[in-house]
């Protein structure tokens, strides 16, 4: 049995369900003497439901879904989508919610922590012409643990570049340009971008100079609370087909010392060379891509990691999946996936 298959036994599609319950307090003696008319009860129920719906609608209107790149219990930098108050300074707010013991505290998912040192103040200036966001940190920024140095760089870069008007990031502290991190001296390029990578995995890479990065998504967390984790792997510079290489990385799965897993089994194969046209990549798999426990269905987790991984490639907006050349397939929720699948607007919302 492969490592991936062994790890994935018992893996279920994760969802996040919030159960709301209410309770009422009654005077028992009064209740026995007076039996309220049913019409009154119905009206109260209707009013209560209407009020609840209005409150929910108001709360939605006053918040915006934002990806925050936080650190999980295994040390991975992971996007978690949280509802933050609406503001005109979304980039600055996103960084403020990365500060330890800051406004994110009550919103943190279980086993996650913020990445910036406590009391760090931030400002963000975005150049509309070139998409460079210049971040200025206060002196408290240097009060982090050495092992968090690269994670901070990745978190800040990926959190900011979720916004369409930000392509790269420049860092300052107390108004002075940062060319290296203040604790352990990790070099900082003039403009940080997603091309730098995230959760870097250079396992078995002998000569990094002859390789190039690709970012793929694996699955982290535990049963009932799974989430997607981006990992940057290295492939040969001689690789011509990045799409096929990404599929190979998903099939190969994470490194042996990783806590992450992949739902791609080792016997999954591409039957044809991936085809790209007008922003859509089409992939034709053999039947081994089907969920072995559910027959002719494809795991939604597998589809999500595939789409998230491929849409990290420039110009890819959708992924079309075929099995033995046929498009009439379903996911493990019984939903047809015959049409190309787009990348979700936000990652790890807890709703898929």
Buried (B, 14 or more C-beta within 10 A) or exposed (E): EBBBBEBBEEBEBBEEEEEEEEEEEEEEEEEEEEEEEEEEEEEEEEEEEEEEEEEEEEEEEEEBEBBBBBBBEEEBBBBBBBBBEEEEEBBBBBBBBBBBEBEBEEBBBEBBBBBBBEBBBBBBEBBEEEBBBBBBBBEBBBBBEEEBBBBBBBBBBBBBBBBEEBBBBBBBBEEEEBEEBBBEEEEBBEBBBBBBBBBBBBEEBEEEEEBBBBBBBBBBBEEEBBBBBBBBBBBEEEEEEBBBBBBBBBBBBBBEEBBBBBBBBBEBBBEEEBEBEEEBBBBBBEEBBBBEEEEEBBBBBBBBBBBBBBBBBEEBEBBBBBBEEEBEBBBBEEEEBEEBBEBBEBBBBBEB
